[in-house]
Amino acid sequence: MSTPEITRPRVPRVRFGERLLRGYVWLVIAWLFLPIVVMIVFGFNDTASKSNVTWQGFTLRWWGRLGDYPELVGAVVNSLKVALLATLITTVIGTLMGLALGRYRFRGQGATNLALFAAIASPELVMGASLLSLFVSAGVDTGFWTVVVAHVLFSLSFVAITVRARVIGLDRSVEEAARDLGASTWITFWRVTFPMILPGVVSGALLAFALSIDDFVITQFTSGAMETFPLWIWGATRIGIPPQVNILGTLIFAVGVVIAVVNTVTARRRT
Amino acid sequence: MTEIQAGSAEEGAAVAAPSSPRVPAIELSGVVKEYLAQGEVVQAVKGVTLSIAGGEFFSLLGPSGCGKTTTMRMIAGFEDPSRGTVRLHGQDVTGVPPNRRDVNMVFQSYALFPHMNVWENVAFGLRRRKVAEADIRRRVGEMLEIVDLTGREKRRPREMSGGQQQRVALARALVNNPRALLLDEPLGALDLKLRQAMQIELKRIQREVGITFVYVTHDQSEALTMSDRIAVMNDGLVEQLAAPREIYERPATAFVAGFIGTSNLLDGTVEESTGGRAVLRAGYEGRILVEGGTHAVGDHVAVTVRPEKITISAEEPEGDVSAVRGTVSEVVYLGLYNSYAVRLADGAEITVFQQNALDSTSTAERGEAVWLSWQPRHSYVIGS
């Protein structure tokens, strides 16, 4: 039974609740982005002293003097080299792992899954310390390559798990259709399977890159004499962080945003 | 159309055989498929032998789990038989991988490539066979015309309706001009109206391209409508292999009789048997006449009778017919016909369809005692 009273709109209450929700959402977003905004803004701060914490006025000066600290530039280059290499290795191995885990039933599968989650769940301190003692007892000199190995290690799980999720969601008959239409297993993988899991592979790779570029704890344990961007900043905090750090941080953030946007757009087009 | 068929000559990559009209397109002999499930051997297919002629519309019909899909997958090459052989145009292809068999499949889920548009989907098979680009353009164009998808080449599968995706899947398989097209419940996901339209469409396309179709379905009306011949499968075995009319009118086993349409199962003991005709009696008033076959007096015989072959009358019918007496327990009006449930003295219930003609005078009421009669040739003896 519908009565006229029921159809009468009760707009005000709905509006209020909605407004509250909207305000709350913006608050959360502000809370997330305020530190980043501060970082970006202080890259333009016309500060004279070494401590870049109070606003002195706008300048583009620091953008022209990015190379003032050669060790900082070197650290950023190191970070990028480690991140790119680690991402590449992680993506290849992680994708293969994800395929195996998502597709086949095999002995040790449960243990492998457990190990993947353990690697994510274990504290960085534990991982860093144990890696260091492993390298030391194996007589390996810590440096660039030990950092790469460490980064591959802690980001592998993320790639394997994202790819596995994608593989599990795949319709097997699509691959059978490719075989049925005359494609060998090799062609089927590259023409059909890989394009279909590509969104998972790309998001896994992005995760791996993001994890690697700003890792501090594990890198600290395994880097030896090599310095990466986060390590340099940590060292600099004792004497004051120069605005160049803010600018480099801004650039890394900008690259990250661009990649994320591109990924979202193409993923929307693909699937 | 003729040009589409001309395409296969240059594609020597797939298994080629001289296609003499007498060589069956597909031959299964003694095919068994066993799986290991939790340490136990399970037979999905328990020994299927059949041969399908070139250009035939052949259906594998049966309930889920009867082995029909496994049988088809062995023809396609996705499964290898545990025993027995699969031949395509006389050539033994047992163990040959699916990409080197000259048959194509239409999957239940369509299995279109989601990252390719319609054109790329349809061209996929031709590309794998290294067909010249100009030929690909021509053949894909022609095929899309046949399935009525011209102008939608750039669409992605997810941007299309179920019926359209279905036609893309069909085009993608047919464009390769396979020796046989295998269809795995291809209309299962469509709604009733579209399904009926596609049944007619499929039959038209099959006539047009002249390719052998092997159709897997659990829908008896679909199989009866489209097929030249049907193999009714149950529990890993073929129960009956015959033309639709034969399957319907003369079911060979109780399973076939029960699975296809509505059927009445009656049994009795042979009382007299003379000149290829037997008279059965059972625990109710009346007799059942059976023609053909040799039945000794005292034999126990089961027969089926289709509901529409039975006539209801108040008086005991005259003449040379089967006639049994019972009480009407239910009358259901179904528009085109009435459905009566008539209970016999031994408890058996017989379903009778009576058409609603204008001059219908035989309409019986619930609770009324009636006579059911049918011609002797409509009693079909069921094998045990």
HADDOCK unambig.tbl for C-alpha pairs under 7 A between the chains (distance, minus, plus):
assign (segid A and resid 173 and name CA) (segid B and resid 111 and name CA) 5.62 0.50 0.50
assign (segid A and resid 174 and name CA) (segid B and resid 111 and name CA) 4.35 0.50 0.50
assign (segid A and resid 174 and name CA) (segid B and resid 112 and name CA) 6.27 0.50 0.50
assign (segid A and resid 174 and name CA) (segid B and resid 113 and name CA) 6.44 0.50 0.50
assign (segid A and resid 177 and name CA) (segid B and resid 111 and name CA) 6.43 0.50 0.50
assign (segid A and resid 179 and name CA) (segid B and resid 98 and name CA) 5.96 0.50 0.50
assign (segid A and resid 179 and name CA) (segid B and resid 99 and name CA) 4.90 0.50 0.50
assign (segid A and resid 180 and name CA) (segid B and resid 98 and name CA) 5.19 0.50 0.50
assign (segid A and resid 180 and name CA) (segid B and resid 99 and name CA) 5.07 0.50 0.50
assign (segid A and resid 180 and name CA) (segid B and resid 104 and name CA) 5.93 0.50 0.50
assign (segid A and resid 180 and name CA) (segid B and resid 105 and name CA) 6.79 0.50 0.50
assign (segid A and resid 181 and name CA) (segid B and resid 99 and name CA) 6.13 0.50 0.50
assign (segid A and resid 181 and name CA) (segid B and resid 104 and name CA) 6.58 0.50 0.50
assign (segid A and resid 181 and name CA) (segid B and resid 125 and name CA) 4.62 0.50 0.50
assign (segid A and resid 182 and name CA) (segid B and resid 99 and name CA) 3.84 0.50 0.50
assign (segid A and resid 182 and name CA) (segid B and resid 100 and name CA) 6.30 0.50 0.50
assign (segid A and resid 182 and name CA) (segid B and resid 125 and name CA) 6.03 0.50 0.50
assign (segid A and resid 182 and name CA) (segid B and resid 128 and name CA) 5.82 0.50 0.50
assign (segid A and resid 183 and name CA) (segid B and resid 99 and name CA) 5.68 0.50 0.50
assign (segid A and resid 183 and name CA) (segid B and resid 128 and name CA) 6.01 0.50 0.50
assign (segid A and resid 184 and name CA) (segid B and resid 99 and name CA) 6.37 0.50 0.50
assign (segid A and resid 196 and name CA) (segid B and resid 115 and name CA) 6.94 0.50 0.50
assign (segid A and resid 270 and name CA) (segid B and resid 115 and name CA) 6.15 0.50 0.50
assign (segid A and resid 271 and name CA) (segid B and resid 115 and name CA) 6.99 0.50 0.50
